[in-house]
Amino acid sequence: MIRFAIAALAFALAVPSAVAEIRIGLMVSATGPTSAIGIPQRNTGQILPHTIGGERVRYFSLEDGGDPTRAVQNAKKLIQEDHVDALIGPSTTPNAFAILDVIAEAKVPLLATVGSSSIVEPLDAKKRWVFKTTQNDELIASVLLAHMVKHGVRNVGFIGFSDPYGDNWLKVFSALGEKDAVHIVAAERYGRTDASVVGQVLRLIATKPDAILIAAVGGPAVLPEATLREQGYTSPIYQTHAVATQDFIKLGKGKVEGSILAAGPMLVIDEIPDSNPTKKVALDYIEKYRKTFGIEPATFGANVWDAGILLERAIPIALKHAKPATEAFRIALRDALEGEKGVVGCQGVFDMSPTNHNGMDERARVLVTIRGGRFRLLAD
């Protein structure tokens, strides 16, 4: 009996040193108005690596339906009950802001997959815990502005979500536009679940803008564009990178033909030259996703995949300094993410730093239009 107890104790002492589990939380909006974003993100979470740095990785995925209150509840559960070492997500900008206090207080790195750059800019004590795997608004807005200037657009009407996503786009585009003598002549807002924007559209058309910019996400971004066309507006309509999904085309059909946007190269992967460093990574991701789910992934899923790539590089570094499930490990992981240089993802090349928690440059964007019911590369 004594011999058995000694053997059991020896085994128990040996196991922890051999098994260290890294826990990653995934927060998505796979239901609700932004499900076209959340579903490929949820799916991608299922094909992320389950071993990093020789250690087991366990994922905990929760759905928030696009509701900020539910996002906060999920974040607390993942941190307080599941004891995650890092979080990936959420799918929407309002939800990312909603959980900012929670992740900062618990000192848990968040790899945000949302569009708005305001979740990482300006960096402060709270946002230092956030990293972003989607192109910043400024990066997308600047190439849209260059296209506008080239084609004689000077007066722009704006309609966007009445939330942080729309707020930041209006702020960023207005500031950049003034430098290029492109002016916002009218600005309208609407909610993600609104059923009509006729009033807003009629006010925009009345100002006779050269073009209109829509700052919205996924399916709900179709509403203002379809309404503009129904009301007889024939000038160019620009969208942000948040509509880079086939569902946008399926919902909008002919009414979104000719839309102009900027997005990651993966959106038009067949037209991207082999010299683009992201192409091989994107093709590998697409192949794995296709084999697993039998369909093509949306670019929003690639933001989760890129978060996985960043963690795959950072976790082995953090493991040299501390054990998982400790504050010391989470701090080391954050510091390792800040040191990521030249990391090639599906959406771009990441060069992080203590003052830049996105790190993407011009390689992370291309101009795109919708032609013949498909996203096509726009040369000019």
Residue pairs with C-beta under 8 A, 6 or more apart in sequence:
19 56
20 55
20 56
20 319
20 323
20 324
21 55
21 56
21 57
21 58
21 324
21 325
22 52
22 55
22 56
22 57
22 58
22 85
22 315
22 324
23 57
23 58
23 59
23 60
23 82
23 83
23 84
23 85
23 324
23 325
24 48
24 57
24 58
24 59
24 60
24 84
24 85
24 86
24 87
24 88
24 311
25 59
25 60
25 61
25 62
25 75
25 78
25 79
25 82
25 84
25 86
25 87
25 88
25 89
26 41
26 42
26 45
26 59
26 60
26 61
26 62
26 87
26 88
26 89
26 304
27 61
27 62
27 64
27 71
27 74
27 75
27 78
27 87
27 88
27 89
27 90
27 91
27 95
27 99
28 38
28 39
28 41
28 42
28 45
28 61
28 62
28 63
28 64
28 89
28 90
28 91
29 35
29 37
29 38
29 63
29 64
29 65
29 66
29 90
29 91
29 92
29 95
30 38
30 39
30 41
30 42
30 63
30 91
31 38
31 63
31 65
31 66
32 38
32 65
32 66
32 67
33 66
33 192
33 193
33 218
33 219
33 220
34 66
34 91
34 92
34 192
34 217
34 218
34 219
34 220
35 218
36 218
36 219
36 245
36 247
36 248
36 298
36 300
37 91
37 92
37 217
37 218
37 242
37 245
37 298
37 300
38 63
38 66
38 91
38 300
40 289
40 297
40 298
40 300
40 301
40 304
41 89
41 91
41 113
41 300
41 301
41 303
41 304
42 61
42 63
43 289
43 292
43 293
43 297
43 301
44 285
44 289
44 297
44 301
44 302
44 304
44 305
44 308
45 59
45 61
45 88
45 304
46 59
46 61
46 292
47 288
47 289
47 292
48 57
48 59
48 304
48 305
48 308
49 57
49 308
49 312
50 56
50 57
50 58
50 59
51 57
52 311
52 312
52 315
52 316
53 315
53 316
53 319
55 315
55 319
55 324
57 315
60 78
60 82
60 84
62 74
62 77
62 78
63 74
64 70
64 71
64 74
64 90
64 91
64 95
66 91
66 92
66 95
66 192
67 95
68 94
68 95
68 97
68 98
69 98
71 90
71 95
71 98
71 99
72 98
72 99
72 102
75 87
75 99
75 102
75 103
76 102
78 84
78 87
79 87
79 102
79 103
79 106
79 108
80 106
83 325
84 108
85 108
85 109
85 324
85 325
85 329
85 330
85 333
86 108
86 109
86 110
86 111
86 311
86 330
86 333
87 99
87 103
87 108
87 109
87 110
87 111
88 110
88 111
88 113
88 304
88 307
88 308
88 311
89 95
89 96
89 110
89 111
89 112
89 113
89 304
90 96
90 99
90 112
90 113
90 114
91 113
91 114
91 300
92 114
92 165
92 217
93 114
93 115
93 116
93 118
93 119
93 163
93 164
93 165
93 168
94 163
94 164
94 165
95 114
96 110
96 112
96 114
96 116
96 119
96 130
97 119
97 164
99 110
100 119
100 126
100 127
100 130
101 126
103 109
103 110
103 129
103 130
104 125
104 126
104 127
104 128
104 129
107 129
107 327
107 330
107 331
107 334
108 129
108 330
109 129
109 130
109 131
109 330
109 333
109 334
109 337
110 129
110 130
110 131
111 131
111 132
111 133
111 307
111 310
111 311
111 337
112 119
112 120
112 130
112 131
112 132
112 133
112 134
113 132
113 133
113 134
113 300
113 303
113 304
113 307
114 132
114 134
114 165
115 134
115 135
115 137
115 165
115 217
115 240
115 241
115 242
116 137
116 164
116 165
116 168
116 169
117 132
117 136
117 137
117 138
117 168
117 172
117 358
118 137
118 164
118 167
118 168
119 127
119 130
119 132
120 127
120 130
120 131
120 132
120 136
120 357
120 358
121 127
121 136
123 354
123 355
123 357
127 357
128 334
128 354
128 357
129 334
130 357
131 307
131 310
131 337
131 352
131 357
131 358
132 357
132 358
133 303
133 304
133 306
133 307
133 310
133 345
133 347
133 350
134 241
134 303
134 347
135 241
135 262
135 263
135 264
135 347
135 348
135 358
135 360
135 364
135 365
136 358
136 360
137 168
137 169
137 172
137 173
137 240
138 172
138 176
139 360
139 361
139 362
139 364
139 365
140 240
140 241
140 262
140 263
140 365
141 169
141 172
141 173
141 176
142 176
143 262
143 362
143 365
143 367
144 173
144 213
144 238
144 260
144 261
144 262
145 173
145 176
145 177
145 180
145 182
146 180
147 238
147 260
147 367
147 378
147 380
148 156
148 180
148 182
148 210
148 211
148 238
149 180
149 181
149 182
150 380
151 236
152 210
153 182
153 210
153 211
153 236
154 181
154 182
154 183
154 210
155 182
155 183
155 185
155 207
155 208
155 209
155 210
156 173
156 177
156 182
156 183
156 184
156 185
156 209
156 210
156 211
156 212
156 213
157 184
157 185
157 186
157 187
157 188
157 204
157 205
157 207
157 209
157 211
157 212
157 213
158 169
158 170
158 173
158 184
158 186
158 187
158 188
158 204
158 212
158 213
158 215
159 187
159 188
159 189
159 190
159 197
159 200
159 201
159 204
159 212
159 213
159 214
159 215
159 216
159 224
160 166
160 167
160 169
160 170
160 187
160 188
160 189
160 190
160 213
160 214
160 215
160 216
161 189
161 190
161 191
161 192
161 215
161 216
161 217
161 220
162 189
162 190
162 191
163 191
163 192
165 215
165 216
165 217
165 242
166 189
166 215
166 216
169 213
169 215
169 240
170 184
170 187
170 215
173 184
173 213
173 215
174 184
177 183
177 184
185 207
185 209
186 203
186 204
186 206
186 207
186 209
188 197
188 200
188 201
188 203
188 204
189 200
190 197
190 200
190 216
190 223
190 224
192 216
192 217
192 220
193 220
194 220
194 223
195 223
196 223
196 227
197 223
197 224
197 227
198 227
198 231
200 224
201 224
201 227
201 228
201 231
201 233
202 231
204 212
204 228
204 233
205 228
205 231
205 232
205 233
209 235
210 235
210 236
211 235
211 236
211 237
211 238
212 224
212 228
212 233
212 235
212 236
212 237
212 238
213 237
213 238
213 239
213 240
214 221
214 224
214 225
214 237
214 238
214 239
214 240
215 240
215 242
216 223
216 224
216 239
216 240
216 242
216 243
217 242
217 243
218 242
218 243
218 245
218 247
218 248
219 247
219 248
219 251
221 239
221 240
221 242
221 243
221 248
222 248
222 251
222 252
222 255
222 256
225 237
225 239
225 252
225 255
225 256
225 259
226 252
226 255
226 256
228 237
229 255
230 255
236 258
236 260
237 258
237 259
237 260
238 259
238 260
238 261
239 259
239 260
239 261
240 261
240 262
241 261
241 262
241 263
241 264
241 365
243 259
243 261
244 261
244 263
244 264
244 267
244 298
244 299
244 300
244 368
244 375
245 298
245 299
245 300
246 296
246 298
247 298
248 256
249 256
249 370
249 373
249 374
249 375
252 259
253 373
256 370
257 370
257 371
257 372
257 373
258 369
258 370
258 371
259 369
259 370
260 367
260 368
260 369
260 378
261 367
261 368
261 369
262 365
262 366
262 367
262 368
263 299
263 365
263 366
263 368
263 375
264 278
264 299
264 302
264 346
264 347
264 348
264 364
264 365
264 366
265 272
265 276
265 278
265 279
265 282
265 347
265 348
265 363
265 364
265 365
265 366
266 272
266 278
266 282
266 286
266 299
266 302
266 346
266 347
267 299
267 366
267 368
267 375
268 366
268 368
268 375
268 376
268 377
269 279
269 282
269 283
269 286
271 376
271 377
272 278
272 279
272 366
272 377
273 279
276 363
277 344
277 349
277 363
278 344
278 345
278 346
278 347
278 348
278 349
278 363
278 364
281 309
281 344
281 345
281 346
282 302
282 346
282 347
285 297
285 301
285 302
285 305
285 346
286 296
286 297
289 295
289 296
289 297
289 301
290 296
290 297
299 346
299 347
302 345
302 346
302 347
303 347
305 345
305 346
306 345
306 346
306 347
306 348
306 350
309 343
309 344
309 345
310 337
310 340
310 343
310 345
310 350
311 333
311 337
313 336
313 340
313 343
314 333
314 336
314 337
314 339
314 340
315 333
315 336
317 332
317 336
317 339
318 329
318 332
318 333
318 335
318 336
319 329
320 332
321 328
321 329
321 332
322 328
322 329
322 331
322 332
323 329
337 352
337 357
338 352
338 353
338 354
338 357
339 352
339 353
340 350
340 351
340 352
340 359
341 351
341 352
342 349
342 350
342 351
343 349
343 350
343 351
343 352
344 350
347 360
347 364
348 360
348 361
348 363
348 364
348 365
349 359
349 360
349 361
349 363
349 364
350 358
350 359
350 360
351 359
351 361
352 358
352 359
353 359
366 377
366 378
367 377
367 378
367 379
367 380
368 375
368 376
368 377
368 378
369 375
369 376
369 378
370 376
